Amino acid sequence: GIEWTHIEYFNNAIICDLIENNQTGILAMLDEECLRPGTVTDETFLEKLNQVCATHQHFESRMSKCSRFLNDTSLPHSCFRIQHYAGKVMYQVEGFVDKNNDLLYRDLSQAMWKANHSLIKALFPEGNPAKINLKRPPTAGSQFKASVATLMKNLQTKNPNYIRCIKPNDKKAAHIFNEALVCHQIRYLGLLENVRVRRAGYAFRQTYEPCLERYKMLCKQTWPHWRGPARAGVEVLFNELEIPEEEFSFGRSKIFIRNPRTLFKLEDLRKQRLEDLATLIEKIYRGWKCRTRFLLMKRSQIVIASWYRRYA
């Protein structure tokens, strides 16, 4: 197998747990606060957060028991702050409870349901007077968690490709490069960790059989046919090409190439070799064609000479 290189990176699981833990997560406590009887306000929700998350290393609030934030004037009393891997983000709790309830007045739902348009009726099934549902409608937070869970389940069955866009400036103007803004986006998108992983890893991997089949014409020992294991043939091929050992590694079933430049070099050599082989094939064909024509002309000359002597 290949050697394993450990890359230090920020594990975002602790932040995800702070937000969506089923018992002590921010979304779970918001749902619990919306469901409990009595007076429920944004301030009571923040108090609950301060009680549960006060000791969390990535949670900050001036109302918490942690003394180091009591005199932090950059953090208003009605806000809390989460230290994400890319930096700190401040959240204003005003409107959290109302937006999480996401309730629609009953009479408005009934008015929409009574419309003659089938699509509108389908969008407001709770307006049906005959439908009595004692179950509380889902909150915005629970809907969001369910939506994200469905998305993640779908992504796990696919092979997604991510495109990260970086804005050079906030003015949407050409030829302006804001270095501080670009650096912030690079850190926020985790591109530095991505680059470190790419540098430590291998850009190309392929099983031995197709690799040998594609590049075997580059080595006299493997061309045109290699009689032996495919891995041994690839080893002979790479040693013949004098590729630096740090640029590739032999796995149990695959060849790993670290730098794309090495792969490009192989492709260039293969292209040149194919051109040489095409020239060789053309040369052999022309020689065969000329020899065949010469032999035909020679036999014809003999026949003509024979008949000429007969009648001379």
C-alpha positions in Angstrom: 0.0 0.0 0.0 0.9 3.7 -0.1 2.1 5.8 2.8 -0.4 7.8 4.7 0.2 11.5 5.3 -1.7 13.2 8.1 -3.1 16.6 7.4 -4.2 18.9 10.2 -7.6 20.5 9.6 -10.4 22.0 11.6 -13.1 19.4 12.4 -16.4 21.2 11.9 -18.3 18.4 13.7 -18.2 20.4 17.0 -20.0 23.4 15.4 -22.6 21.1 13.7 -23.2 19.5 17.1 -23.6 22.9 18.7 -26.3 23.9 16.2 -28.2 20.7 15.5 -27.7 18.3 18.5 -31.1 16.7 19.2 -30.8 17.5 22.9 -28.6 20.6 23.5 -28.4 22.0 20.0 -29.5 25.6 19.3 -32.2 24.5 16.9 -33.5 21.9 19.4 -33.6 24.4 22.2 -35.4 26.9 19.9 -38.1 24.3 19.2 -38.3 23.4 22.8 -38.8 27.1 23.7 -41.5 27.5 21.1 -43.4 24.5 22.4 -43.3 25.2 26.1 -46.3 26.9 27.8 -46.1 30.3 29.3 -44.5 33.5 28.0 -42.0 32.8 25.3 -39.8 35.6 23.9 -36.5 36.0 22.1 -35.0 37.0 25.5 -36.1 33.8 27.2 -34.6 31.8 24.3 -31.3 33.6 24.7 -31.4 32.9 28.5 -31.9 29.2 27.7 -28.9 29.3 25.4 -26.8 30.9 28.0 -27.7 28.3 30.5 -26.9 25.3 28.3 -24.1 26.6 26.1 -22.2 28.8 28.5 -19.3 26.5 28.8 -19.1 25.7 25.1 -15.7 26.8 23.7 -17.3 28.1 20.4 -20.3 29.9 22.0 -20.1 33.5 23.2 -22.7 35.7 24.9 -22.5 38.7 27.3 -25.4 37.2 29.3 -23.6 33.9 29.8 -21.8 32.9 33.0 -18.5 33.2 31.3 -16.8 36.4 32.7 -14.6 37.0 29.7 -17.5 38.2 27.6 -19.2 40.4 30.2 -17.3 43.5 29.1 -17.1 42.7 25.4 -18.8 45.9 23.9 -18.6 44.4 20.4 -21.2 41.9 21.4 -24.7 43.4 22.1 -26.7 41.9 24.9 -29.4 40.7 22.5 -26.9 38.7 20.4 -24.8 35.6 20.7 -21.7 34.7 18.7 -20.5 31.4 17.3 -16.8 30.8 16.4 -16.9 29.0 13.1 -13.7 27.6 11.5 -13.5 30.6 9.2 -14.2 33.2 11.9 -16.7 34.5 14.4 -20.4 35.1 13.3 -22.8 37.2 15.4 -26.5 36.3 15.5 -29.3 38.7 16.5 -32.0 36.7 18.4 -34.7 39.2 17.6 -37.4 37.4 15.6 -36.0 33.9 16.2 -39.2 32.6 18.0 -41.7 34.1 15.5 -39.8 33.0 12.5 -39.3 29.5 13.9 -43.1 29.0 14.6 -43.8 30.0 11.0 -47.5 30.0 11.7 -50.2 31.0 9.2 -53.5 32.4 10.5 -56.3 29.8 10.3 -58.7 32.1 8.5 -56.1 32.9 5.8 -55.5 29.2 5.2 -59.2 28.6 5.0 -59.6 31.5 2.5 -56.9 30.1 0.3 -58.3 26.6 0.5 -61.7 27.8 -0.7 -60.2 29.2 -3.9 -61.3 27.6 -7.1 -57.7 27.1 -8.2 -56.5 23.5 -7.6 -52.9 24.5 -7.1 -53.7 27.0 -4.4 -55.9 24.5 -2.6 -53.0 22.0 -2.7 -50.6 24.5 -1.2 -52.9 25.1 1.8 -54.3 21.7 2.9 -54.5 22.9 6.5 -57.3 25.3 5.5 -59.8 22.4 5.0 -62.5 22.9 7.6 -63.2 19.1 7.6 -59.6 18.4 8.4 -59.0 18.4 12.2 -55.3 18.0 13.0 -54.3 18.2 16.6 -50.7 17.8 15.7 -48.6 21.0 15.9 -47.2 22.1 12.5 -43.5 21.6 12.1 -41.3 24.5 13.0 -39.0 26.2 10.5 -35.9 24.7 12.3 -37.2 21.2 12.1 -38.1 21.6 8.4 -34.6 22.9 7.8 -33.0 20.0 9.5 -35.2 17.5 7.6 -34.4 19.2 4.3 -30.6 19.2 5.0 -30.8 15.5 6.1 -32.6 14.6 2.8 -30.0 16.6 0.8 -27.1 14.9 2.6 -28.6 11.5 2.0 -29.0 12.3 -1.7 -25.4 13.6 -1.9 -24.0 10.4 -0.4 -25.4 8.4 -3.3 -23.8 10.7 -5.9 -20.4 11.8 -6.9 -20.7 15.6 -6.6 -18.3 18.1 -8.0 -18.1 21.4 -6.2 -17.4 24.8 -7.8 -16.1 27.5 -5.5 -16.5 31.0 -6.8 -14.4 33.9 -5.4 -15.3 37.5 -5.8 -12.3 39.8 -6.5 -14.2 42.8 -5.1 -17.6 43.9 -3.8 -18.1 46.6 -6.4 -18.7 44.2 -9.3 -16.1 46.1 -11.2 -13.4 44.8 -13.6 -9.6 45.0 -12.9 -10.1 45.5 -9.2 -8.5 42.9 -6.9 -9.3 43.2 -3.1 -6.6 41.1 -1.5 -8.2 41.1 2.0 -11.6 40.1 0.6 -10.1 37.3 -1.5 -8.0 36.0 1.4 -11.1 36.0 3.7 -13.1 33.9 1.1 -10.2 31.5 0.7 -10.1 30.9 4.5 -13.9 30.8 4.7 -14.2 28.2 1.9 -11.5 26.0 3.4 -9.4 26.1 0.2 -6.1 26.1 2.1 -6.9 22.8 3.7 -8.1 21.5 0.3 -4.8 22.6 -1.3 -2.7 20.9 1.4 -4.7 17.7 1.0 -4.2 17.8 -2.8 -0.4 18.4 -2.4 0.0 15.6 0.0 -2.2 13.3 -2.1 -2.1 11.9 -5.6 -3.8 13.6 -8.5 -4.2 10.5 -10.6 -4.9 6.9 -9.8 -5.6 3.9 -12.1 -5.6 0.1 -12.0 -2.5 -1.5 -13.5 -4.1 -3.2 -16.5 -5.5 -0.1 -18.3 -2.4 1.9 -17.3 -0.1 -0.7 -18.9 -2.3 -1.0 -21.9 -2.2 2.8 -22.5 1.5 3.4 -22.0 3.2 0.1 -22.9 4.4 1.4 -26.3 6.8 3.7 -24.3 9.0 0.8 -23.3 10.7 -1.8 -25.5 10.3 -4.4 -22.8 6.5 -4.0 -22.6 5.9 -3.4 -26.3 4.0 -4.9 -28.1 3.1 -7.6 -25.6 4.0 -7.9 -21.9 4.0 -11.5 -20.6 3.6 -11.2 -16.8 1.6 -9.5 -14.1 0.4 -6.0 -15.0 1.9 -4.4 -11.9 5.4 -5.8 -12.8 4.9 -4.4 -16.3 4.1 -0.9 -15.0 7.1 -1.0 -12.7 9.4 -1.9 -15.6 7.7 0.9 -17.7 8.2 3.6 -15.1 11.8 2.6 -14.3 12.5 2.7 -18.1 11.1 6.3 -18.3 13.2 7.4 -15.3 10.3 9.1 -13.5 11.3 10.3 -10.0 10.2 7.9 -7.3 8.5 10.6 -5.3 6.2 11.3 -8.2 4.4 7.9 -8.1 3.5 5.1 -5.7 2.5 1.5 -6.3 -0.6 0.4 -4.4 -2.1 -3.1 -4.1 -4.2 -2.7 -7.2 -3.5 0.8 -8.5 -0.8 3.1 -9.6 -0.8 6.6 -8.0 0.7 9.6 -9.7 1.2 12.7 -7.4 1.7 15.6 -9.9 -0.4 16.3 -12.9 2.7 17.3 -14.8 3.9 13.7 -14.7 0.7 12.6 -16.2 0.9 15.3 -18.9 4.5 14.1 -19.6 3.3 10.6 -20.1 0.6 11.7 -22.5 3.1 13.8 -24.5 5.4 10.8 -24.8 2.5 8.6 -25.8 1.4 11.1 -28.4 4.9 11.3 -29.8 5.3 7.5 -29.8 2.0 7.1 -31.6 3.2 9.5 -34.3 6.4 7.5 -34.6 4.5 4.3 -34.8 2.1 5.8 -37.4 5.2 6.8 -39.5 6.7 3.3 -39.1 3.4 1.6 -40.2 3.2 3.9 -43.2 6.8 3.1 -44.0 6.2 -0.6 -43.8 3.0 -0.4 -45.9 4.7 1.6 -48.6 7.6 -0.8 -48.7 5.2 -3.8 -48.9 3.3 -2.0 -51.7 6.4 -1.2 -53.7 7.8 -4.8 -53.3 4.4 -6.3 -54.3 4.3 -4.0 -57.3 7.9 -4.8 -58.2 7.3 -8.6 -58.0 4.2 -8.2 -60.1 6.0 -6.2 -62.7 8.9 -8.7 -62.6 6.6 -11.6 -63.2 4.8 -9.7 -66.0 8.2 -8.9 -67.6 9.1 -12.6 -67.5 5.8 -13.6 -69.1 6.1 -10.9 -71.8 9.7 -11.9 -72.5 8.8 -15.6 -72.8 6.0 -14.9 -75.3 8.2 -12.5 -77.2 10.9 -15.1 -77.6 8.3 -17.7 -78.7 7.2 -15.6 -81.6 10.5 -13.9 -82.4 
